[in-house]
Amino acid sequence: MLDYKDIIIKHYALSISGAEIARELNASKSGVNDFLRAFEACEVLKYPLPTGITNYAIYELVYGKAPGNNTRNPNIAYPDYLDVANKMNSRKNMTLVYLWNCYKKKCEADGVRYYQYRQFCEHYNDWCEENAETLHFNANIAEKMEIDFAGKTFEMVNHLTGEIYVIVVFVAVLPYSQYIYAEGMISTKEPEWIKVNNNALDYFGGVPAVVVCDNCKQAVLANQDWIAPELNKDYAEWAEHNHTVILPAKVKRPKYKSSVENAVGILEKGLFHDLEEIPYFSLDDFNRDLWRKLEELNHEPFKKKEHNRFFYWEEEKLELMPLPSMQYEYMERRVAKVSSDYHVRFDNAYYSVDKAFVHKQISIRATDTKVRIYSRQGEFLCEWPRAVRKGQWSTNPDHLPSNYQGFGQWNAAYFINKASVIGPYTEAVIRKILKSRQYEVQTYRMCLGIINFKGKYRAGTLEECCKQAIERDRVTYTFVKNTISAVADECNDPGNGLQNKQNKRGGYAMSAEATSIDTLLSRSKALADTQRKDGES
């Protein structure tokens, strides 16, 4: 029921239009305007409203009847929602759009007004809510998979650090067979969300026509009116890859996914009690126990009908759509710029790109195992196995110029020339680093890092640091980076005034003698004498 009192006050006291009120209340614009017209035509009720009047009483006085199933515009043909509900739950792949078109065509043939699709759906939702207690919907075979998170969580202790992690349980169910799948998760971010959805389809052995999910952020970005929800891009691509459709449940309406709600209740009232008694130190151990108990549950006979979940699942599995040949992989997306060394940095690793794209922006799409690089126009450029360690370089010699030593700003001659100005030890370090990798371009960033220390410290400090690197046979960028500050202290190098600036920050340090009573009194007497002499003069 609309908040009629709020609508009247907003319109008459605040002069807000019906369209604006509808947006604020997330209601139908036509419904709000129809009520305002009916209120203006009402002879027994006017604004200001009587003290203490309720929305129920307002409706009864305005429309001359009590609110109920007939709260609708009598000039518009009311759909047969019992027939709509029966078709939605008895015919595979039936949609409200199709049934609305049938209703629309019939009204046009009869020459009567009809509800628009949005109003048709809103009235259908209201009808379902009013008749939910008496209406029984039979689940269609292979039609839906409902998914949700269980409310009960578990704890896992890292046996190395003692850190406690929270295990969240993902639950999926096929309503026809009531076959249940569940899996524990430490992280519920998009990659893990896609993974458990893939695992659920594998467990069920096929793909249903519709996936009904909760309005979690991993699946749905916005679902204000339920008619046109905004899906998470990765989850929408997952659905497209598996040739299924995502249908989020209505916000805060658990009966739109009643089967999974029932499955969660069964788990929380049953096998979860056994699992919470066991201390877990790894997620694999938790899932192994969960899956073992889940197999027992799915093979356990029903209490009110024949057979068990596994029996009906074997029948339903034959009707599910086949699984795709490859699972959908979650994609990380980044935009990056190709550097002068013909490599792009992604996730602390470096991947070469064709020389034609140096200094240009490219798009990166990465899975757990692959890194694919595209131009900004969507042209595929290259693919690399994903790096397994930080700082790893992946270089294709075909991506480099035929004579890359003389190509572009970054090259061996460039860095050697810069180092020779600093000193012979710095030049020797740069020459050795240039030869430390299979491809010279893989060393350019390290050379640049060493040369850049000249901007922070004196040339003599960097030269001394490079001398120590050569003497200790530890000619690496990391050694120079970790050692140069200590060398600067030994050389009394303040680092271009940085240390002096840092010393001036914060409070001013004073000796204990400066704050003694005698010192303060003598300063006060001297100041008074100075002021007296100035006054006499």
N, C-alpha and C positions, 0 to 999 in steps of 0.2 A: 504494500500500500504506500502511496506517495505521502510525504509529510505535508498535508494540506495547509496546516496552520503556518508552517514555515514559508510555503509558497505565497500565501495571502499577505503575510507581513513583508516579505521581500518585495512583492509587486506594489503594494499600496503604500507602505511606509517608506521604502527605499527607492521606489520607482525603477526597479530592475525589470527588464523585459522577460517574457516567458522563455525565450531562447537562452538567455544568460542564466536564468534559474535552472533550466534543464541541464546546462553544462555543469553548474555547481553541484547539483544533486545527482549527477550521472544518471539522468532520467530521460525519457522520451520527450522531445520538444513538442510533438503533437499532443501527447498526454497532458503536459503542463498547460498548454494553450487551451485545450478542450476543457480542462477543469476551470480555468480562469473565465472562459466564456460562460460556462454553466453557473459559476458563482455570481457573475454580473447579472445573469437572468433570474437568479433566485430572489424571491420576494420575502422570504422569512429570515434570511441571514445576510447581514451586510457588515462592512468594515467600519469601525473597529469591532473585533469579535468579542462576544461575551466572555467574562472571566471564567477560566477553568474549563472551557469547551475542549473536547478531544477531537482528534482526527476522525474517529469513528462517527461522532455526532455531526461533524461538519459534512462528511460524505452523505449521511442519512438525510440531512436537511437540504443539501444541494441537489441530490439526485432523487430524493423521495423514496429511497429504499435502503436497506442495510447492505453493507459491502459483502461481497461473496463471489461466487463463480461468474455472476453476470455483470461484473464491473467492467463494462466495455461500452463502446459507442454503438448504440442500436442501429445506426445508419450504415454500419459496415458489416459485411457478412462474416460471421464468426466461424473459423475453421473447425473441422471435426478432429479435435486433438486426440481423442481416443483412437481413431483410425490412424492418425499420424504416429502415435506412440507404438501401436501394434506393428505398423510397417517398419518403423525404425529398428524394432527389436526382433523382427521375424525374417526380414529380407537382407541378405548379405550386401554390404557396400551401399546401403541406402543412405541418402543425405537429405538434410533439411532443405537445401536449395532445390533439389528435384521435386520434393513434396510441395514446396511453396509455388513452384511453377505450375504444378497440377492444379493447386487451389486457385491461382491467379487465372488460368485459362477457363476454369469452370465459372468463376465470377464474371469474367468478360463475356462468356457465352450467355449467362443469365442476366447480364446488364446491371450488375450490382457492384457497389464499391468493395474494394478488398484492401487488406493490410499490406504495407510494404514489407520487404523481407526482414528488416530489422525488427519491426513491430511483431511480425509473425513469430520470430524467434523468442522475443521477450514474452509474449503471451504463452508460448509453448513452455517456456521455463516456469512461468507462474503456474500453469496448469499441472506440470509435473510435480512441483512442490506441494500443491494442494492435494494431489491424488497419489503421492508417493507411498502412503501407508497402505492403500488398498490395491494398488496396481503392482503386478509382478512382471518383471521383465525377464524373458528367457534369453540367456546369452547364446549368441550364434557361434557356431564352430569356426575357429580360425579367424574370427573377426577382430579381436582386440587383444592387446597386451597392456596391462595397467602397471605403472611403476610408481614407487614412492620411497622415502626414507623411513626407517623405523624410528619411533620416538626413543626407544631404549638404546643407550650407548654403552660401550665397554672400554676398559682401560688396558693398555699394553705398556710394559716397562722395557725400556732399552737396556739390555743386560750389560752393555759396555759403559754407558753414561749414567744410567739410572733415571733418565728423563722419561716422563709419563706422556704417552700419546693417547688420544681419544679415537676409538674405532666406531665409525658410523656404519650402519648396516643398510645397504641398498636391497630393496625387495621388488620382485617382478612376479606377475601371475597371469596366466591365461584364464579368463573368466569361465569359458566353457568347461574345461577340464579341472579348473582350480589347481593346476599344476604350478608349484611355487619354486622360484629361484631366489637366492639371497647371496650376498657377498659383502664382506667387511671392507671398509675403506679408511685409510689414514687421512688422505686428502680428498676433498670433494670438488676440486677444480676441474675445468673442462676436459683436460686429457684423461683424467681418471674416470670422469663421468661417461665419456665416449667409450672407454674400455669396458666398464661394467655393463653398458648397454649392449656392446658387441658380445660379451660373455653370456648375457641373458639369451640373445638370439641363438647362439651356439648351443646352449643348454636345451632350449626348446626345439632345436632342430629345424627351424624355419622362421619366416617373417610373417607377422599378422598384417592385416590391411590397415589397422589403426593402432597407434600407440597413445594411450591416455596417460598423461604425466601430471605431476603437481606443478605449481607455479614457482618452482625454485629457479634461481638466477642462472643456473647452468642450462636450463631448458627454455625459459621464457623471460624476455626482457620487459614486456608490458602486456597486461591482459585486463584492460579496463572494462570492456563490454562483452568479453567472451566470444563475440561474433568474429572479430578480426584481431586475434592476438599477435604480438610481435615476437617472433622466435629468436633465440640465440642463433647466430649465423652458422656456427659449427654444427649445432644440433640439427638445424634445417638441412644442411648438406649431408649429414649422417642419414637422415630420413630419405632424402633424394637418392643417395647411394644404394639404400636398401629397398627402394621402391615402396615405401610405406608413407603414412601421413601422421603428423603430430597433431593431436587434439588435446590441448591443455584443459584440465578440469576447471570449472568455475571457481573463482576465488572464494576461499572459506566455505566451500560446499563439498564435504567429503563424500556425499552419496553419488557424486559424479564419477567417483572411482571406488565404488563400494567393495569391489572384489579384492583390491589390494589392501584396503583398510581392514577388511575381514582377515586377510592373510597375515597382516602385521599383528593383529590381535591374537591370532592363533600362535604365532611365533613368540610373542611377548608373554603369553600365558602358559606356554609350554616349554619348548627346548631352550629358550633364552635363560630360564632359571638354572638349567644345568651348566650353561656356558659361563654364567657370572660367578660360579663357584670355583672356576679354574683360573689360576694366574697365567697370563700369556706374556711371552717375551718376543714374539714375532707374529706378523700378520699372517704368514703362511700357516702357522700352527692353528691360529684362530679359524681361518677359513677351512682348513682340513677338518676340524671338528664340526664346524657349522654344516659343511656339505655332507658329512657322514650322517648327521642327525636329520638333515633335510631329505636325504634318500629314504630314511626310515619313515618320515612323515608322509612323503609322497606315495609310499607303498602301503601305508596304514589304511585299513578299510574305513569307508564312510560310515557314520552312525545312522544316517537317515535315508540312505539309498545304497544300492548295490555297488560292489566293486570299490576301486580306490582311484586316487588322482592319476596314478601311472596308467591305469587301464584306459581311462578316457583320453589321456594325453596321446597314447599310441594311435587312437582314432583321429584326434585333432591334428597330429603331426602330418598326416597324409594330406590335409587340406591347407596347411600353411604354404605360403609362397617359398620357393627355394632360396637358400642363402646365396648371396653373391660370391663369385669365385674368390674375391679378396675382401678382407675386412676393411671398413672405412678407417683411415688413420687420421688422428687429430693433426691439424696443421697450425704451426706457429707462423705468423706473418710479420714480416719486418720490411722496412724500407731503409736502404743503406747506400752509401756512396763508395764507388770503387776508388781505392787510393792510388798513389803514384807507383806503388809496387805491383799493380795489377791484381790485387787481392781485396776482398771485402771481409770485414770482420763480423762474425755472428757467434754469439754465445761463447766468447773468449777463444775462438778458433778462427783460422784464416783460410779462405777458399779463393782460388784464382778465377778470374773472369777474363773473357777475351779482351785483348788490347784495345779494341775499338770502343770499349765502354769505360776507359780510364777517366776518372773525374766525373763520371755520370752516375745518376741515381738508378738503382735497380730494386727489384722486389724479390724477397726471399720467402719461400714457403718450405717449412721444415717439419718432418715427422720425427719419430723416435730414431729412425734409421737412415733417413735420406734428407739431403738439403738440395732443393731445386731452386735455381736462380732464373728470373725472368726480367725482361726489360720492362720499363714502366708502361709500355704499350701492350704488355701481355705476351710478348714473343719469348718462347723458351730458349734459354741460353746454354745452360749446362746443369749437370746433376752430380752431386758428390755424396759418398758415404758420410754420415754424420760423425764428427770428431768424437773420439772417446776420452780425450784428455784436454785440459786447458793449454792453450798455446800451440796446439797442433796445427801444422800447415799442410794444405792439400794444393798441389800445384800441377797444372797440365802445361808441359813445355810449349804446346801449340798455342796457348793463350799469350805467350810472351812474344815480343818483336824478334825478328831474326837476329838483330844486333841490339839487344836491349841495353847493353853497356853504354851505348851512346844515345839512348832514347829517353826523352823526357827530362825532368829536372832531377829526379832521384836516380843516381847511378854510381858506380864505383868511383869514377873520377871526381864526381861532386863531393862525396863524403871524404875522400882522401885529401882533396884540396882544402876542405874546411878543417880537417884534423891537423894538416901540416902547419897551418897558421898558429895553432895552439902549442904544438911541440912534437918532438920525435916520438915520445912514448905514446901520446894520444894517436898519432898516425899509425904506429905499430899495432896498437889495439884495434883500430878500425880495419886495417888490412887483414888482421887475423880473423876478426868477426865476419868480414865479407866472404871468407873462405870456409866458414864453419857450417854452412848448410849446403844441401844438394844443389839448390838454385840460389844464386846470388840475391835475387829480389826478396827472398825470405828473410834477409838480414837487414834490409833497409830501415825498418822501424827501430831496430836495436841501435843501429848507427846514429839515427836521428836522435834517439833518446840520450845517447852519450854526448853528442855534440851540443845538445840543448842545455847541458849542465853548465856550459860556459856563460849562459845568461843568468845563472843563479850564483855562481862562485867565480873567483878569479881564475884566469887561465893557468896560473901556476899551481893552484889547488887541483884542478882537473888533471894537469900533467903529472903531479905527484901521485895522484890516485891511480892513474894508468900505469905509472912506473911500478907501484906495488902489485898491481894485477899481473904484470909481466913477471916480476920477480917471484911471485907465489904460484905462477902458472895457473891463474884463474881468470883468464881473459873472457869475461862474460858481461853482459849488460847488468845482470842482477848483482854481480860483485861490485861494480862501480856504483850502482844505485844505493846499495846498502853500506858502502864504505866511505863515500865522499864527504858525508857530514862529519865523520870522525877526523878525516884528513883535514877538513876545513878548520876544526878546532885546534889541531896541532899547528897549522899554518897561520893561526890567528886571523882567519878569514871570516868576517862577520856575515858573509853571504849577501853582498850588495845592500847592507843596512837592514836586512830582514830581522836579524837578531836584536839590533838596537830598537827597532820598532816594537818587537814583541816585549822587550824589557820595559817599555814605557806603558804597556797596557796594564790595567788593573791598579791596585793600591801602590802608594809610594812607600818604600821601606826606609825606616829611620832607626838610628841606634838608640839604645836605652838611655844614654847620657843626654841625648837631645831632648828627651821628654822629662828630665828630672826637674824637681821643684826649683832648685837653685838656678838652673839654666833658664827656666821660664821667667823667674823673678828678675834675673839680671837683664834679660831681653826686654822685659816690661819696663824696668827702670831706665834703660838706655833709650827706649822709644819715647818715654815721658820727657826725659831731658832734651831730646831732639826737638820735640814739639814745643817745649817751653822756650828754647833758644830761638826757634822760628818765630814765635809770637813776640818776643822782645825786639827782634830785629824788624 
